[in-house]
């Protein structure tokens, strides 16, 4: 059999990643599980509650079905998906972004349930399957667009190895294959799509691309409000030095065409982002509602050390392969400087916000799950390091050895988290 051509390596790596995720999904199929191990359980049930409330029970204000379905399906230890508001109604704890993304798969499941032996109640087997397999599809789309974006700047080999390491050697594996209905897998895909849209926009600016960029950022913020910082990616992408920055500012602010693009992007963001405001106003009579009650951020004392190195959920303790991304910022600065400002500024802000959250270990997490979506951005310094190191035999061998060790460790951790019994996530 002829060896694959070099330009095919990243495509073969993509197919390998798809197969690896499918295999891991089959190893622990949450859609077949019940109670708190089901796909629609814990936080996912909170993201999802909008859909049965709106389309099945016709009760988006009172959410009176909450206690009965939680008791019947035992999806969580309490009924925290919607809490009692002073208005007399119940407010969903989580934003509506995931419900909007689940909607097509919910619609398919509801149609199937109506013609099957399963109850069309929003939580039976067809709904579990639809959300689970829809989440797999999002994982594949995310990797597809990440590959396309990486190939714009890096070699086929560097792109292939970066994809394989992110999928097999980090906790992205768990959140793309097993706990894939959580926000992190879907946001990873949206970040990958946003990067690709940004690249294409600056190659050939168009209003429809500007709207897509704005809508993507709006959907990300609707999913997790702190993801609003994703707007930095299209604004800063490809900048190097003061002159390009000045030229971009002039294009967007002093040029009618550029100003039109900004307004169109803002319209896309507002179109989706306003959904949450409309929901709050309808249910509570208020435009803004803080849903996390006694939870918040420690802005002046972010939990950086614990977030990076704690045994409770330290990012680099559970996903040491991401050390390659952090080390790769040097190579990114030296070899791909136009990418450095957007990636570095975004990464610093993302890490700061993530670890400023008071519950910095993010309950029920395998490692730092809140970092997973950022891997779509952090893939670029990782690829820069791999491409630079591949020219030196010693560094090449070192990265291969380290990567193989991280893959084994990550697969072992994933097994322990679900079937091994070594530890219980908190």
C-alpha positions, 0 to 999 in steps of 0.5 A: 500500500502506498504511503499517504501523501504529506498533504493528506496527513491532517485529513487522516488525523481528522478521521482518526480523531473522529474514530477515537471520539466515536470509540470513546463514546461507545465505551461510555454511552451516556445516552443509554445511562439513567439518572445522574449519568444520563446525557440530560443530567446535572448542568445539561438538564439546566441548559435544556429545560427551556425546550420542554418548558416552551414546547411540551409543557407550555410553562416557561414562567412557572416551570411547574413540571420541574420537581416531577421530572427531576423526581421521575428521572433523578437527573440531579440531586436537587431541582436547581435547574430553575429557581424561585424569583421574587416575581413569583415565577421561576427563572432558569439558572443557565443562559438559553444558548445551549437550548437554542443549539439543542433545538434541532436535535430536540425537534427530531427527538420529539417527532420520533418520540411521538411515533414510538413507545417512549413518552414525548416528555422531553427526557425519555430515550429519544431525547437523550440520544438526539442530544448525545449524537448532536453533540458528537456532530458538533465535535466533528464540526469543530475539529473540521474547522480547526483543521482548515484554520491551522492549515492556513498557517502551519504544515500538514504534519504540524496540523495533524499532530496538533489535532491528535494531541488535543483529542487524545491527550487532553480532557477535550476527549472526555468533553467531546465523547462522553460529557459532550452535551456540556457547553465546552464541546459546543463552544470549542466548535464555535471558537473553531468556526469563529476563527475560520470566519475571521480568516475568511473575512479578512481575505474577502470582506463581505456583509454576510461574513460579518453577520456570521461573525457577530452571530457566532459571538452572540451565540457564544455569549448567550451560551456563557456570558463570559465568552463575550471576550471571543469578540477579540478574535475577529477584531485582533486576528492577523494584527502585527504592530502599530501600523496594521492596528491603525489601518484596521481602526481606520478601516472600521471607523473611518471607512463607510464599508468597514463601518457597515461591516461593524454594524452588520456584525453588531446586528448579528450579535444582538439578534441572538444575544437579546434572546436572554434579555427578552426571556428575563423581561417576559418571566420577571419583568426585569431586563437583567437578572443575576441567576447565580445567587451567592456565586460570583468572581474574585476579580482581585484574587483569581485562583491562578495557582489552584487553577493551574496546579491543584490536585482538585482540578488543576489544568496542567495536572490533568491535561499536561499536554497543554504545556506544549501550548503555553511553551508554543507562545515563544514559537508563535511570536517568532514564526507567526507574529501576526497571530500572536496578539489575538491569541495571547491577549485572548488566552490571558483574559480567558485564563484570568476570568476562568480562574477568578470564578469562586468555584474555580474547580468547576464541580463535576469536572474532569480537570479544568473543564472550563478551559476546554473551549479555549483549546481551539485557540490554544491549538495555534501556539501548540502547532507553532511549537510542533512545526518549529521543533520538527526541524530538530531531532532532539526536540522532535523525539522529546515532543513525541515521547511527551505526547505519547505519555500524555495520551496514555495518561489522559486515556487512563484518567478518562477511564478512571473518571467513569469506570475505574473508580479511582476517584470521584469528580466533585 
